[in-house]
Amino acid sequence: MCIAADMLTIGFPAAAVGAALIRMETPEPYDDLWSEDCDAVLTVMASLRPTDAQNHAAQAAAALRAYGCELRVRHNTRSVCLILHRSRPPLFVKTEFGHDTATHREVAWYVAVRRTRPDISPFLGGVRADTHATVVLANLATAETFDARALAGKIDEGQVAAAVTAAVHVDKELFEGHRSRRAARGEDVFRQRAALRNREARRLSYLRRLIDAPGHLINGAWLAGPWRWLEHLARRPAAQAYVTSDRYGFIHGDLHGGNILMVAERLHLVDPNGRRWLPLAYDLGKIMHTVHGGYGSIMDGHYQLSVGPAEIMFRWEQPAVLHAGRTALQAQITDRQFAQALYAQAMHFAAMLPHHGTHRRETIALYIRACQTFADLFDVLDVRIPR
């Protein structure tokens, strides 16, 4: 296995203005998946000159038609995803119109991670241009997500612990191996993001009623709403400082169980956000979503919800093996980092509500998990708030 996979950046005469093609100079351990088709697809994508998102999608589909491309619709994204069934090997192509897009950041993340962990992602190459960006991955047809395996009972505690340990290790390695910066005074990416999303959520009347309520009777216990928890946290500067990250750096940026792929015992991290300045707690909170928050269970419909006039009854089915993931996570981080991960998890739940808002029951379930996670956090902080 090649430990350091070097990247070769090449400008092509036929490429769009500002375009650079990035391919694996040493594609091990994916050398069995490499072929001239990979180079051809990258060269084609570097030559595109799109004028808008619709034109970009049409150009990409037309240019790759010879490879038997199948369009895949994606949730909450502006990218176009194509499966090339007739390329050798079959390839997964993700491309996005615009300058400095999420896909531009993905290319940067894949390049960075393959330098130190060439075994952890199926990245074969990419294009970064002024008008668009493209990622080309080996299409792992037999891959299953970590969430899917856990929900189907196809993974044991040892495999759960190993997957969480590996994912956290890669993220910490990236964070510690790249330049980081100290957080500005009062900087809290979670509060800033949640405040923006809260305004969006309030456009839906049922969410506005939930958000405006001081609290809720959930499964027989009274729990404050997320914003009331935050008000109490703000009145306790020491507790607020304890859960607030003081360094920002380079991480995956969306490290939940749906972005951890497994083929046999092999792990692959995909679909990074790749933001340059985020706290490590951002991804620790995403992992907590998977091993503690029940996010995968809720997305798969494994929950029961009854909303009455006086009480909400809510149950969700968490695979027991995922407890091993929480244990593995806690073993790699400090007590403060674990509190920060709980805070991040709660804030992720609160911030995602408007993106799921059209699915009312699902969104209410996510809101309840935000309330419950805040309660878990305040238990860890040993802080009690009055009703």
Stockholm file with secondary structure:
# STOCKHOLM 1.0

chainA/1-387         MCIAADMLTIGFPAAAVGAALIRMETPEPYDDLWSEDCDAVLTVMASLRPTDAQNHAAQAAAALRAYGCELRVRHNTRSVCLILHRSRPPLFVKTEFGHDTATHREVAWYVAVRRTRPDISPFLGGVRADTHATVVLANLATAETFDARALAGKIDEGQVAAAVTAAVHVDKELFEGHRSRRAARGEDVFRQRAALRNREARRLSYLRRLIDAPGHLINGAWLAGPWRWLEHLARRPAAQAYVTSDRYGFIHGDLHGGNILMVAERLHLVDPNGRRWLPLAYDLGKIMHTVHGGYGSIMDGHYQLSVGPAEIMFRWEQPAVLHAGRTALQAQITDRQFAQALYAQAMHFAAMLPHHGTHRRETIALYIRACQTFADLFDVLDVRIPR
#=GR chainA/1-387 SS CCSSCCEEEECCTTSCTTCEEEEESSCTTSGGGCCHHHHHHHHHHHTCCCSSHHHHHHHHHHHTGGGCEEEECCSSCCCEEEEETTSSSCEEEEEEESSSCHHHHHHHHHHHHHHHCTTSCCEEEEEECSSEEEEEEECCTTCEEHHHHHHTTCCCHHHHHHHHHHHHHHHHHHHHHSCCEECCTTCCHHHHHHHHHHHHHTTSHHHHHHHHSSEEEETTEEEECHHHHHHHHHTCHHHHHHHSCCEEBCCCSCCSGGGEEEETTEEEECCCCCCSSBCHHHHHHHHHIIIIICHHHHHTTCEEEEECSSCEEEEECCCGGGHHHHHHHHHHSCHHHHHHHHHHHHHHHHHTHHHHTTSHHHHHHHHHHHHHHHHHHHHHTTCCCCC
#=GC SS_cons         CCSSCCEEEECCTTSCTTCEEEEESSCTTSGGGCCHHHHHHHHHHHTCCCSSHHHHHHHHHHHTGGGCEEEECCSSCCCEEEEETTSSSCEEEEEEESSSCHHHHHHHHHHHHHHHCTTSCCEEEEEECSSEEEEEEECCTTCEEHHHHHHTTCCCHHHHHHHHHHHHHHHHHHHHHSCCEECCTTCCHHHHHHHHHHHHHTTSHHHHHHHHSSEEEETTEEEECHHHHHHHHHTCHHHHHHHSCCEEBCCCSCCSGGGEEEETTEEEECCCCCCSSBCHHHHHHHHHIIIIICHHHHHTTCEEEEECSSCEEEEECCCGGGHHHHHHHHHHSCHHHHHHHHHHHHHHHHHTHHHHTTSHHHHHHHHHHHHHHHHHHHHHTTCCCCC
//
